[in-house]
C-alpha cells in the first residue's frame, strides 16, 4: 500500500482544528513517499520553577516538517535510508511492536498526527484503477495517527520522517471497495478530533486503543484525475 494524500492548504485550519501554527513554508498539495510534509507532535515541556519546586508545564503541540516514509534509527547510511523510507510510508498497526522498522518509535511514544484534507485510493471495480479521493463528508481536515522518527547519519545527515498507521478495512462499508482485488483492505487510522490530545500523550501499552476504523458514514468518495 503506497499512500498519497492531500495536505491542508488553508492556513487558518491549522490553529482552528489542530491548535498549531500554520507551516512557515507552504506544504505541497499532494504528498507521497519521500516528499516533504508536516506532522503534529507534543513539544518537550520545560520545567517551571514554582513555590513547591519544579512543575511540568502543560503539553504543547508543535507542527514539524518531515518526509513521508519513516527512516528507522538503526539505518546505517543515507542511501539505505532513501531505499527503506519509500516502503515505510504506512505502518500496519497490528505489527508495530514486532516490526524492526517501527518498534522503537512506538515504544518510545513518538506518536504524531498527520493533518490532511483527503487521501487517494484506487477503485478497481470497473476492472481498471480509478483514482478516488476519500474525504470527510463535512469537508473538515482529518487527523491521521502516525509515528515519527529522527535519524542522524555518521556524515551528519539529519532526516526527520513519519509514517501513517493503518487498520484493517475488509469489513468497512466504504473502504472495502478500494485497493487491489483480492488484497487485504487497509485504511489510515483517522482519529476523532476529541482524541487528538490523548493520542499524542498515550502510553505505548494503551496506544492500540486508538487503532480503529473511522465511520463510513462520515466519509465520502469521489473519482479524480490522476495527479502522479
C-alpha positions, -999 to +999 in steps of 0.1 A: +000+000+000+017+032-012+000+062+003-008+095-013-027+123+004-038+159+000-023+182+026-041+210+044-037+242+023-058+267+043-035+282+069-063+291+093-073+254+097-040+246+115-047+267+146-085+263+144-086+225+141-052+212+153-041+240+177-007+246+160+007+274+139+004+271+102+035+259+083+062+286+078+068+271+043+037+261+024+033+223+020+027+209-015-008+199-021-001+163-030+022+143-006+035+108-013+066+087-001+098+107+003+081+140-003+081+167+024+050+171+046+042+181+081+031+163+113+020+173+148+036+161+180+039+172+216+067+196+222+091+189+250+078+208+280+104+227+301+102+225+338+089+256+355+101+268+389+073+271+415+069+276+452+069+239+458+097+230+433+098+222+396+064+219+379+058+204+345+041+228+320+010+216+302+017+197+269+020+219+239+016+208+203+040+217+176+040+213+138+071+197+124+083+193+088+095+159+077+094+134+049+067+108+044+084+075+048+100+065+081+137+061+085+144+038+114+171+050+138+192+018+131+197+025+094+234+027+086+236+051+056+218+078+038+214+056+007+198+028+028+176+054+044+164+065+009+156+030-001+138+019+031+117+051+036+100+047+002+084+015+015+077+027+051+051+054+044+025+034+062+027+010+091+003-018+099-009-011+134-012-048+143+026-054+139+042-022+151+056-038+183+072-067+164+085-048+134+121-037+134+111-007+113+085+008+137+090-008+172+115+018+185+092+047+176+061+031+191+078+020+223+093+055+227+058+070+224+068+090+193+031+094+183+020+121+159-009+134+139-008+139+102-032+166+090-048+161+056-078+170+036-082+137+018-063+106+007-063+088-026-072+051-033-077+032-065-112+018-072-108-014-092-145-024-095-146-014-132-116-036-139-091-007-141-077+016-115-098+047-110-081+072-085-106+082-059-105+110-033-116+100+002-126+129+024-148+138+053-184+144+045-183+177+064-153+190+044-131+193+076-095+181+078-086+147+090-060+139+117-044+106+110-024+087+137+012+083+129+047+077+142+077+100+138+115+094+139+147+114+136+177+097+120+213+112+122+239+097+099+276+093+106+282+120+080+259+145+097+228+138+077+197+146+096+163+132+085+131+138+103+104+114+090+070+100+097+047+071+088+009+068+088-007+040+109-033+018+091-060-006+102-079-034+086-108-023+064-121-056+050-155-051+066-156-013+062-187-002+044-168+022+022-131+012+021-137-025+012-142-013-024-107+000-029-071-012-035-061-043-055-087-071-059-080-100-036-057-080-013-064-071+024-082-038+025-065-011+047-073+024+057-055+051+077-062+053+114-083+085+113-086+100+148-117+116+163-109+153+170-116+148+207-089+121+208-060+142+195-046+152+229-049+117+243-033+100+213-003+123+213+003+117+250-007+080+251+014+054+268+026+027+243+007-001+261-026+020+257-020+033+222-036+004+204-070+016+217-069+044+191-064+020+162-100+018+149-117+022+115-133+056+110-171+056+105-180+051+068-210+074+072-185+103+079-166+098+047-172+105+011-155+091-021-153+109-055-133+099-086-105+122-096-079+126-124-045+111-118-020+135-102+010+112-104 
